[in-house]
Amino acid sequence: MADPSHVARTRSRRLRAATTLVVVVVVGLASRRWPLPGVFAEHTGDAAYAMAVFFLLRVAVPGRPRLVAAAFAFGFSAVVEVSQALRWQWLVDLRATRLGALCLGQGFQWADLAAYAVGVAVAVAIDRRFVGGPKDFRGGLAPTTPPSR
């Protein structure tokens, strides 16, 4: 039987991750409606996309290490970006819809890969500070006190 305090902590982390996911999605959509100046105008939405994938994973599998979620979020985002170079008719038709364009993007750009990397890094920082869960990239809980010698 699962430890009740562990279940409560997991539920709390999921709720914080879900709340963060909603905020990230709103920010990403807002960045399309009201773009920021300069380089941010084009890449805020891309960074938010990778952040959303990261936090979706933190909701779905909260016990996995951050590094796993970060690597998957970047990898998934990169695959979606590379798929934008494909011109298969069914994929072009899917991207022509509003939801397809938001989820799959339009047009491959190398700079978007950098935006995904920045988005994942920011997501990891937010996760460490506000969401919680496994505290380090090894997946275990970080010690609260330094080890004794």
C-alpha positions in Angstrom: 0.0 0.0 0.0 1.3 3.4 -0.9 2.4 5.8 1.8 -0.5 8.4 2.2 2.0 11.3 2.5 3.7 10.2 -0.7 0.3 10.1 -2.5 -0.6 13.6 -1.1 2.8 15.0 -2.3 2.3 13.5 -5.7 -1.2 14.8 -6.0 0.0 18.3 -4.9 2.9 18.2 -7.5 0.5 17.2 -10.2 -1.8 20.0 -9.4 1.1 22.6 -9.4 2.4 21.1 -12.7 -1.1 21.2 -14.2 -1.6 24.8 -13.1 1.8 25.7 -14.6 0.8 24.0 -17.8 -2.3 26.1 -18.1 -0.3 29.3 -17.5 2.3 28.3 -20.1 -0.4 27.5 -22.7 -2.1 30.9 -22.0 1.3 32.6 -22.4 2.0 30.7 -25.6 -1.3 31.6 -27.1 -1.0 35.2 -26.0 2.4 35.4 -27.6 0.7 34.8 -30.9 -1.9 37.4 -30.3 0.3 40.1 -28.7 3.9 39.4 -29.8 6.8 40.7 -27.8 9.3 42.9 -29.5 12.3 41.7 -31.5 13.5 38.1 -31.5 11.0 37.3 -28.7 8.1 37.8 -31.1 9.0 34.8 -33.2 10.3 32.4 -30.6 8.2 32.9 -27.4 5.5 30.6 -28.7 8.1 27.9 -29.6 9.7 28.1 -26.1 6.2 27.9 -24.6 5.4 24.8 -26.7 8.4 22.9 -25.3 7.5 24.1 -21.8 4.0 22.8 -22.3 5.3 19.4 -23.4 7.5 19.3 -20.3 4.7 20.2 -17.9 2.3 17.8 -19.6 4.8 15.1 -18.8 5.2 16.2 -15.2 1.4 15.9 -14.9 1.2 12.5 -16.5 4.3 10.9 -14.9 5.2 13.1 -11.9 7.7 10.6 -10.4 10.1 10.6 -13.3 13.3 12.6 -13.1 13.4 16.1 -14.5 16.1 15.1 -16.9 13.9 12.4 -18.5 11.0 14.9 -18.9 13.4 17.6 -20.2 15.0 15.2 -22.7 11.6 13.9 -23.9 10.1 17.4 -24.2 13.0 18.7 -26.3 13.1 15.5 -28.4 9.4 15.6 -29.0 9.5 19.3 -29.9 12.5 18.7 -32.2 10.7 15.8 -34.0 7.6 18.0 -34.6 9.9 20.8 -35.9 11.7 18.5 -38.3 8.4 17.1 -39.5 7.6 20.6 -40.7 10.0 20.1 -43.5 7.8 17.2 -44.8 5.3 18.0 -47.4 3.1 15.0 -47.3 -0.4 16.1 -48.4 -2.2 14.7 -45.4 0.2 16.5 -43.1 -0.1 19.8 -45.1 -3.9 19.4 -44.8 -3.7 18.8 -41.1 -1.4 21.9 -40.6 -4.0 24.0 -42.5 -6.4 23.6 -39.6 -6.1 26.0 -36.6 -5.4 23.1 -34.1 -3.0 21.4 -36.5 -1.1 24.7 -37.0 -0.9 25.2 -33.2 0.2 21.6 -32.4 2.4 20.9 -35.5 3.6 24.3 -36.5 4.3 25.6 -40.0 7.7 25.7 -41.7 11.0 24.3 -40.4 13.4 26.8 -38.9 16.7 25.9 -37.2 16.3 28.7 -34.7 13.2 27.0 -33.3 15.3 24.2 -32.0 17.2 26.8 -29.9 13.9 28.2 -28.7 12.8 24.7 -27.6 16.1 24.3 -25.7 15.6 27.6 -23.9 11.9 26.7 -23.2 12.9 23.3 -21.6 15.6 25.0 -19.5 13.1 27.6 -18.2 10.6 24.8 -17.6 13.2 22.9 -15.5 14.0 26.0 -13.5 10.3 26.7 -12.9 9.7 23.0 -12.0 12.6 23.0 -9.5 11.4 26.2 -7.9 7.6 25.8 -7.8 6.5 22.3 -8.7 8.8 20.0 -6.8 9.2 16.3 -7.1 12.5 14.6 -7.8 15.1 17.2 -6.9 18.0 16.3 -9.1 18.7 14.9 -12.5 19.6 11.5 -11.1 15.9 11.1 -10.2 16.4 10.6 -6.5 15.6 13.1 -3.8 18.4 15.5 -3.0 19.7 15.2 0.6 18.3 17.9 2.9 21.6 18.0 4.9 25.1 17.4 3.6 26.4 13.9 4.2 28.5 13.5 7.3 32.1 12.5 6.9 
